[in-house]
Amino acid sequence: MAYESNSILDKLPKHLKQYIKPQNYEDYTAIDQAVWRYVMRKNVDYLSKVAHTSYVDGLKKTGISIDHIPNMYGMNRILKDLGWAAVAVDGFIPPSAFMEFQAYNVLVIASDIRQLGHIEYTPAPDIIHEGAGHAPIIANPEYAEYLRRFGEIGCKAISSAKDFELYKAVRHLSIIKEASESSKNSIDKAEAYIARLQQNMGEPSEMALIRNLHWWTVEYGLIGTVKNPKIYGAGLLSSIGESTWCLTDKVKKIPYSIEAAHTSFDITQPQPQLFVTPDFAYLSQVLEEFANTMALRTGGLKGVQKLIDSKELGTVELSTGLQISGNFVEVIAHEGKPIYLQTYGETALSYREKELVGHGKLNHSNGFGTPIGKLKGINLAIEDMSPRDLKAYNIFEGEEVSLEFEGGVRIMGKIITGTRNLQGKILLITFENCTVTYQGDILFESRQNLYNMAIGREIVSAFNGPADLESFDLITHTVSSTTLRPQISNELRKLEQYYEQVRLYREGKNKTISRNKVFKELRENYPEDWLLSAELYELAKTNGDMAFAQEIIIHLESIKQNDPKVGHLIDDGLGLVDKSLIL
């Protein structure tokens, strides 16, 4: 097993467990730990003033340390008291899987951490974004329920064929942008490819729309009033650059509404506008409003057509509660209503998310087709007929029948049996020597194989994935390395050792280390590295060594002159030290 399980994780279905990978805590270098510590110290100092109160409270409740990258197993022991758990995953995972994890009260955490060169922001999911951004806010019960409910609804959203192509392109871009050896040309090409995809997506799918809602709330949400908003979105909480930028007048603030679903985003750029919800309860109100527009709740002809267009495994539910899961390839319509459905390949029939005995993919390996609707000239639908009604219309075992449905589908054959639910409602009628026709065309014909006709006057729901998760083999993902770690040169390895020495000194584990010697090595051999010098400055000031502190400041000033874009990072780091000593 790639992870340490618990009572919450034990409930995950097999197909979600395929995305989990070990955290491998020992792989974090001292530089990684220093990056975490810098970001967290700056975040807590700044966000305590501008984030929703749940953020700082949540840091304490979830046991996330400012000084150390969180160990996921330690986090889980604390998250369990909140009814949640966390697992490490391989960077970006498919949106439906990401949301389904949330439905099981599980946070997915990309265990890799951004490089020092991307300390302010990375497009790749990392442990700073997930662990320090998402985890603290779930300590708020109202928000935690919104997250769970979002996952429950979101994983049922139907994708388009182009959505997966865009997902793969965004995943690729996030990986190469975080890799130090990636060329500007390769990044430009990947960004241009995503731009082309986004311009040619056509009508947005349900998944695209609900991902917009997720982005503008869970990732980049503000809460409060338009004039005085607070931060709660994980993307803002984990970005020391955007958490400052987002509250300036340069970013437009818009009252949150369902319109956010139709507002696209660009993962590669700072957001030009953000949505402000008055409170967490309102997030759930908008989510339910959006869910009312989904095929999950509307069904019908449009719902089936969405499944056909997605080219993915999906389910339709009939008014009897019978659920048909498979790859839908055809629907025949009459007066705007579906009158015949057809799947291709392995199909399973279920009732209340439980596969019907004898109606799994082995029994329906070559597809499944069935008429939908009422019989022609009979107002009473078959599903509403009592045993006496069925007998009156000669719909019972042993009868040779010819049933014509509204719209023109006709079934001729001998009724063998019926399948009923526990309430006695009929779900299926099984025929032998059966022929199914529509306008003179034969849809099904067999003298040897039995034909199962689904009962339902209408389609009440259509959604992504199978009704019964056990019906299909959903294990298709191979865990790979996400972050393209740079080759560890002897020079970099030596620098990591210096970071480790300073860390051990600060934590009181080795007070024999010469900080002056480390600084001399830094200045001579690593003149561009600023973070370790900032940590040495902290130690110098803490120990009252003002001469050493001044020497470090002079060195950092030279780094700022040679590389102005890190100037504010250095200033912020030194400012945190000085502020902590004053306090």
C-alpha positions in Angstrom: 0.0 0.0 0.0 1.4 3.4 -1.0 -0.1 5.2 2.0 -1.1 4.7 5.6 -4.9 4.1 5.7 -7.5 5.0 8.3 -11.3 4.7 8.7 -12.0 7.5 6.3 -9.6 6.3 3.6 -10.8 2.8 3.9 -14.1 3.9 2.4 -12.5 5.1 -0.8 -13.4 3.1 -3.9 -10.7 1.2 -5.7 -10.6 3.5 -8.7 -9.7 6.5 -6.5 -7.0 4.6 -4.6 -5.1 4.3 -8.0 -4.2 8.0 -7.8 -2.6 7.9 -4.4 1.2 7.8 -4.1 3.5 7.8 -1.1 4.6 11.2 0.2 8.2 10.1 0.6 8.9 12.7 3.3 12.6 11.9 3.3 12.9 13.3 -0.3 12.3 16.9 0.9 15.6 18.7 1.1 16.6 21.4 3.5 16.0 23.9 0.7 12.5 22.6 0.4 12.0 23.0 4.1 13.4 26.6 3.9 11.0 27.4 1.1 8.0 26.1 3.1 9.1 28.0 6.2 9.6 31.3 4.3 6.2 31.1 2.6 4.3 30.0 5.7 5.9 32.7 8.0 5.1 35.4 5.4 1.6 34.0 4.9 0.7 33.8 8.5 2.0 37.3 9.2 0.1 38.8 6.3 -2.9 36.5 6.1 -3.8 36.9 9.7 -4.9 40.4 8.7 -6.6 39.7 5.4 -7.8 36.1 5.4 -11.1 34.7 6.7 -10.8 34.0 10.4 -11.1 30.3 9.7 -7.6 30.3 8.1 -5.5 31.0 11.1 -7.9 29.0 13.4 -7.6 26.1 10.9 -3.9 26.1 10.9 -4.0 25.3 14.6 -6.8 22.8 14.3 -5.2 20.9 11.4 -1.7 20.8 13.1 0.1 22.4 10.1 3.5 23.6 11.2 5.0 26.9 10.1 8.5 25.5 10.4 8.2 22.1 8.8 6.6 20.6 5.7 3.6 18.7 7.0 3.8 14.9 7.2 0.6 13.7 5.7 0.2 10.9 8.2 0.5 13.3 11.1 -2.0 15.6 9.4 -4.4 12.6 9.1 -4.4 11.9 12.8 -5.7 15.5 13.4 -7.9 15.8 10.3 -9.7 12.6 11.4 -11.3 14.6 14.3 -12.7 16.9 11.6 -14.1 14.0 9.7 -11.6 14.4 6.9 -8.4 12.8 5.6 -5.6 13.7 3.1 -3.7 11.7 0.6 -0.7 12.5 -1.7 -1.4 12.4 -5.4 0.5 12.9 -8.7 0.0 16.6 -9.4 -3.1 17.4 -11.4 -5.5 14.5 -11.6 -8.6 14.3 -13.7 -11.2 16.8 -12.4 -13.9 14.2 -11.9 -11.5 12.1 -9.7 -10.4 15.3 -7.8 -14.0 16.1 -7.0 -14.9 12.5 -6.1 -12.2 12.5 -3.5 -13.8 15.6 -1.9 -17.2 13.7 -1.9 -15.5 11.2 0.4 -14.1 14.0 2.7 -10.6 13.4 1.4 -8.2 16.3 0.4 -5.8 15.4 -2.4 -2.4 16.9 -1.8 0.3 17.2 -4.4 3.2 16.3 -2.2 5.9 18.0 -4.4 7.0 21.4 -3.4 7.8 24.4 -5.6 11.4 25.3 -6.3 13.0 28.4 -4.7 12.9 30.1 -8.1 9.0 29.9 -8.0 8.6 30.7 -4.3 5.8 33.2 -4.9 3.6 31.2 -7.3 3.7 27.9 -9.2 1.1 26.7 -11.7 1.8 23.1 -10.5 -0.2 21.8 -7.5 2.2 21.5 -4.6 2.1 20.9 -0.9 2.1 24.6 -0.1 -1.0 25.2 -2.2 -2.8 22.1 -1.0 -1.6 21.6 2.6 -1.4 25.3 3.6 -4.2 26.5 1.3 -7.0 23.9 1.3 -6.6 22.1 4.6 -6.9 25.0 7.1 -10.3 26.2 5.8 -12.0 22.8 6.2 -11.9 23.4 9.9 -14.9 25.6 9.3 -17.9 23.2 9.3 -20.0 25.2 6.8 -17.2 25.4 4.3 -16.2 21.7 4.8 -19.8 20.7 3.9 -19.7 22.9 0.9 -16.5 21.2 -0.3 -17.9 17.7 0.3 -21.2 18.6 -1.5 -19.3 20.2 -4.3 -17.4 17.0 -4.8 -20.5 14.9 -4.7 -22.2 17.0 -7.4 -19.1 17.8 -9.4 -18.0 14.2 -10.0 -21.3 13.6 -11.7 -20.8 16.5 -14.2 -20.5 15.4 -17.8 -17.4 16.3 -19.7 -16.8 16.9 -23.4 -14.3 15.0 -25.4 -12.2 18.2 -25.5 -12.1 18.6 -21.7 -9.7 15.7 -21.2 -7.4 17.1 -23.9 -7.3 20.5 -22.1 -6.7 18.7 -18.8 -3.6 16.9 -20.2 -2.3 20.1 -21.7 -2.7 22.1 -18.4 -1.0 19.2 -16.5 1.9 19.2 -19.0 2.3 23.0 -18.7 2.3 22.9 -14.9 5.0 20.3 -14.9 7.4 22.0 -17.4 6.9 25.5 -15.8 8.0 24.1 -12.5 11.0 22.3 -14.0 14.2 24.4 -13.9 15.6 22.9 -17.1 12.5 23.7 -19.3 13.3 26.2 -22.1 11.2 29.3 -22.7 10.4 28.0 -26.1 8.8 24.8 -24.7 6.8 26.8 -22.2 5.7 29.3 -24.8 4.6 26.4 -27.1 2.6 24.7 -24.3 0.9 28.0 -23.4 0.0 28.7 -27.0 -1.4 25.1 -27.3 -3.7 25.7 -24.3 -4.8 29.0 -25.7 -5.8 27.3 -29.0 -7.7 24.6 -27.1 -9.5 27.2 -25.0 -10.6 29.1 -28.1 -12.0 26.0 -29.8 -13.8 24.3 -26.9 -17.2 24.9 -28.4 -20.1 25.0 -26.0 -18.8 24.5 -22.5 -19.5 21.2 -20.9 -21.0 20.7 -17.4 -17.5 19.8 -16.1 -16.1 23.0 -17.7 -18.8 25.1 -16.0 -18.5 23.5 -12.6 -14.7 23.8 -12.8 -15.2 27.5 -13.2 -17.3 27.6 -10.1 -14.6 25.6 -8.3 -11.9 28.0 -9.4 -13.8 31.2 -8.4 -14.6 29.8 -4.9 -12.4 27.0 -3.6 -9.3 28.2 -5.4 -9.7 32.0 -5.8 -12.6 33.0 -3.6 -13.1 36.1 -1.5 -15.6 36.4 1.2 -17.4 39.4 2.9 -18.2 42.6 1.0 -17.0 43.9 -2.3 -15.5 46.9 -0.6 -13.9 44.9 2.3 -13.3 41.3 1.2 -11.3 38.6 3.0 -9.4 35.7 1.4 -10.5 32.1 1.7 -9.5 30.5 -1.7 -6.6 28.1 -1.5 -4.9 29.6 -4.6 -4.7 33.0 -2.9 -3.8 31.6 0.5 -0.8 29.8 -0.9 0.5 32.5 -3.2 2.5 35.2 -1.4 2.3 37.3 -4.6 -1.4 37.0 -5.5 -2.6 37.2 -1.9 -1.3 40.8 -1.9 -2.2 41.6 -5.5 -5.8 40.3 -5.2 -6.9 43.0 -2.7 -5.6 45.9 -4.7 -7.9 48.1 -6.9 -6.2 46.5 -9.9 -8.3 43.4 -9.4 -12.1 43.9 -10.0 -14.3 42.5 -7.2 -17.7 41.0 -8.3 -20.6 39.8 -6.1 -20.6 36.0 -6.4 -23.4 34.4 -8.4 -24.1 31.6 -10.8 -22.6 33.8 -13.5 -19.2 32.7 -12.2 -19.8 29.3 -13.9 -19.7 31.2 -17.2 -16.5 33.1 -16.4 -13.4 31.3 -17.7 -10.0 31.5 -16.1 -6.4 31.4 -17.3 -4.2 29.3 -14.9 -1.0 31.0 -16.3 -1.9 34.6 -15.4 -2.9 36.6 -12.3 -6.7 36.8 -12.2 -8.1 40.1 -13.5 -11.3 39.7 -11.4 -12.5 37.8 -8.4 -15.9 36.9 -6.9 -16.9 37.8 -3.4 -19.4 35.6 -1.5 -21.2 37.2 1.5 -20.7 34.0 3.5 -20.0 30.2 3.1 -23.7 29.3 3.2 -24.3 31.3 0.0 -21.7 29.1 -1.8 -23.9 26.1 -1.2 -27.0 28.0 -2.4 -25.3 28.8 -5.7 -24.0 25.3 -6.1 -27.6 23.9 -5.7 -28.8 26.5 -8.3 -26.1 25.2 -10.7 -26.9 21.6 -10.0 -30.5 22.2 -11.0 -29.2 23.0 -14.5 -27.2 19.7 -14.8 -28.4 16.6 -16.6 -28.0 14.9 -13.2 -31.3 16.6 -12.3 -32.9 17.4 -15.7 -32.3 14.2 -17.6 -34.2 14.2 -20.9 -33.0 14.2 -24.5 -30.3 16.8 -23.7 -28.9 14.7 -21.0 -28.5 11.7 -23.2 -27.0 13.8 -25.9 -24.4 15.2 -23.5 -23.4 11.6 -22.7 -23.1 10.7 -26.3 -21.0 13.8 -27.0 -18.7 13.1 -24.1 -17.7 9.7 -25.5 -17.1 8.6 -21.8 -18.7 6.1 -19.6 -22.0 7.5 -18.2 -25.4 6.6 -16.7 -29.0 7.4 -17.5 -31.7 6.8 -14.9 -35.2 6.1 -15.9 -38.4 7.1 -14.0 -38.6 3.6 -12.5 -35.1 4.1 -10.9 -33.5 1.6 -13.4 -30.0 2.9 -14.2 -28.2 2.1 -17.5 -24.4 2.5 -17.5 -22.3 2.4 -20.5 -21.0 4.3 -23.5 -24.0 5.9 -25.2 -23.8 6.1 -28.9 -27.3 6.8 -30.2 -30.6 8.2 -29.2 -33.8 8.3 -31.3 -36.1 11.2 -30.5 -39.7 12.0 -31.2 -41.2 15.4 -30.5 -38.2 16.4 -28.4 -38.2 13.3 -26.2 -36.0 10.3 -26.3 -37.8 7.1 -27.5 -34.9 4.7 -27.9 -31.4 4.5 -26.3 -28.4 2.5 -27.5 -25.0 1.9 -25.8 -21.9 0.4 -27.3 -19.9 -2.4 -25.7 -20.0 -3.3 -22.1 -23.1 -2.1 -20.3 -24.5 -2.7 -16.8 -28.0 -2.3 -15.4 -28.5 -1.1 -11.8 -31.1 0.0 -9.3 -30.2 2.5 -6.6 -26.5 2.3 -7.5 -26.5 -1.5 -7.1 -26.0 -3.7 -10.1 -28.9 -6.0 -10.9 -28.1 -9.6 -10.6 -27.6 -11.1 -14.0 -27.3 -7.7 -15.7 -23.6 -6.8 -15.5 -21.2 -6.1 -18.3 -20.7 -9.8 -19.0 -24.4 -10.2 -19.7 -24.5 -7.0 -21.8 -21.0 -7.1 -23.4 -22.2 -6.0 -26.9 -24.3 -3.0 -25.9 -27.8 -2.4 -24.7 -30.8 -0.8 -26.5 -34.2 -0.1 -25.2 -37.3 1.9 -26.0 -38.4 4.7 -23.6 -41.8 6.1 -23.0 -45.4 5.0 -23.1 -47.2 2.5 -25.3 -49.2 4.1 -28.2 -52.8 4.7 -27.4 -52.5 3.9 -23.7 -52.3 6.7 -21.2 -51.1 4.5 -18.4 -47.3 3.9 -18.5 -46.1 0.3 -18.1 -44.4 1.3 -14.8 -47.7 2.4 -13.4 -49.6 -0.7 -14.3 -50.8 -3.0 -11.6 -50.6 -6.8 -12.2 -54.2 -6.6 -13.2 -53.5 -3.8 -15.7 -50.6 -5.8 -17.2 -52.8 -8.8 -17.6 -55.4 -6.7 -19.3 -52.9 -5.5 -21.9 -51.5 -9.1 -22.3 -48.2 -8.0 -20.8 -47.3 -11.1 -18.8 -45.2 -14.3 -19.0 -45.7 -16.7 -21.9 -47.5 -14.2 -24.1 -46.5 -13.4 -27.7 -46.9 -9.7 -28.0 -46.4 -6.7 -30.3 -45.9 -3.5 -28.4 -45.8 -0.3 -30.2 -44.5 2.8 -28.3 -45.3 6.4 -28.9 -42.9 7.6 -31.6 -42.9 4.4 -33.5 -40.6 1.8 -31.8 -42.2 -1.6 -31.9 -41.2 -4.8 -30.0 -42.4 -8.2 -31.1 -41.6 -11.4 -29.1 -42.5 -13.8 -26.4 -42.4 -12.5 -22.8 -40.3 -14.8 -20.6 -40.1 -12.9 -17.3 -40.1 -9.6 -15.5 -37.7 -8.1 -13.0 -39.2 -6.1 -10.2 -37.9 -3.9 -7.4 -38.6 -4.5 -3.7 -41.8 -2.4 -3.9 -43.0 -4.6 -6.7 -42.6 -2.1 -9.5 -41.5 -3.7 -12.8 -38.0 -2.6 -14.0 -37.4 -5.0 -16.9 -39.3 -7.3 -19.3 -37.3 -10.1 -20.9 -38.3 -11.5 -24.3 -37.2 -14.4 -26.5 -37.5 -14.6 -30.3 -37.6 -10.8 -30.3 -37.4 -8.2 -33.0 -37.2 -4.4 -32.3 -38.0 -2.1 -35.2 -38.3 1.6 -35.9 -39.7 3.0 -39.1 -39.0 -0.2 -40.9 -35.4 -0.5 -39.7 -34.4 -3.4 -37.4 -32.8 -2.2 -34.2 -32.5 -5.7 -32.7 -33.3 -9.2 -33.8 -32.5 -12.6 -32.3 -34.0 -16.0 -32.1 -31.3 -17.2 -29.7 -30.4 -14.4 -27.4 -32.8 -13.0 -24.9 -33.8 -9.3 -25.1 -34.2 -7.2 -22.0 -36.5 -4.2 -22.3 -36.0 -1.4 -19.7 -39.2 0.1 -18.3 -39.4 3.8 -17.9 -41.6 6.5 -19.4 -38.8 9.1 -19.2 -35.2 9.8 -18.4 -34.9 11.6 -15.1 -31.2 11.8 -14.8 -28.0 11.5 -16.8 -24.5 11.7 -15.2 -20.9 10.9 -15.6 -19.6 7.5 -14.5 -21.3 4.2 -13.7 -24.2 3.8 -11.2 -22.4 1.0 -9.4 -18.7 1.6 -9.2 -18.1 -2.2 -9.0 -19.6 -2.8 -12.4 -16.6 -1.6 -14.5 -12.9 -1.8 -14.3 -12.0 1.8 -13.7 -8.3 1.2 -12.9 -6.6 3.1 -15.8 -4.2 5.5 -14.1 -0.4 4.9 -13.7 1.2 7.0 -11.0 4.3 8.8 -12.3 6.6 11.5 -11.1 5.0 14.9 -11.5 7.7 17.5 -10.7 10.7 17.2 -13.0 13.4 17.5 -10.3 16.7 19.0 -11.6 19.7 16.9 -11.7 21.5 17.2 -8.4 24.9 18.4 -9.1 27.7 18.3 -6.6 27.5 22.1 -6.3 23.7 21.9 -5.5 24.3 19.0 -3.1 26.8 21.1 -1.2 24.4 24.0 -1.0 21.7 21.7 0.4 24.2 20.6 3.1 24.7 24.3 4.1 20.9 24.7 4.3 20.8 21.6 6.5 23.5 22.8 8.8 21.8 26.1 9.4 18.5 24.3 10.0 20.1 22.0 12.6 21.7 25.0 14.3 18.4 26.9 14.4 16.6 23.9 15.9 19.3 23.4 18.5 20.3 20.0 17.2 23.9 21.1 16.4 25.3 24.2 17.9 28.9 23.5 16.7 28.3 24.7 13.2 30.2 27.9 12.2 27.6 30.3 10.8 30.3 32.7 9.6 32.0 29.9 7.7 28.7 28.9 6.0 28.1 32.6 5.1 31.6 32.9 3.6 31.0 29.8 1.4 27.7 31.2 0.3 29.1 34.6 -0.6 32.0 33.0 -2.6 30.3 30.0 -4.2 26.6 30.8 -4.3 26.4 34.5 -4.8 22.8 34.4 -6.2 21.2 32.4 -3.3 19.4 34.8 -1.0 17.2 32.6 1.2 19.9 31.0 3.3 21.5 34.4 3.8 18.2 35.6 5.1 18.1 32.6 7.5 21.6 33.4 8.7 20.5 37.0 9.2 17.7 35.7 11.5 20.2 33.8 13.6 22.6 36.7 13.8 19.9 39.1 15.0 18.4 36.5 17.4 21.9 36.0 18.9 22.6 39.7 19.1 25.5 39.5 16.6 24.8 42.9 15.0 28.1 43.1 13.1 27.4 39.7 11.4 23.9 40.8 10.7 25.1 44.0 9.0 27.6 42.0 6.9 24.7 39.8 5.7 22.6 42.9 4.8 25.4 44.3 2.7 25.6 40.9 0.8 21.8 40.8 0.3 21.8 44.4 -1.0 24.3 43.3 -3.7 22.0 40.4 -4.6 19.1 42.8 -4.9 21.1 45.0 -7.3 22.1 42.1 -9.5 18.6 40.5 -9.4 15.9 43.2 -8.7 13.0 40.8 -9.0 14.0 39.1 -5.7 14.4 42.4 -3.9 10.9 42.4 -2.3 11.3 38.8 -1.2 14.6 39.7 0.6 13.0 42.8 2.1 10.0 40.8 3.3 12.2 38.1 4.8 14.3 40.6 6.7 11.2 42.5 7.8 9.7 39.4 9.3 12.8 38.8 11.3 12.9 42.4 12.6 9.2 42.3 13.4 9.4 39.1 15.3 12.3 40.4 17.5 10.3 43.6 18.3 7.3 41.5 19.3 
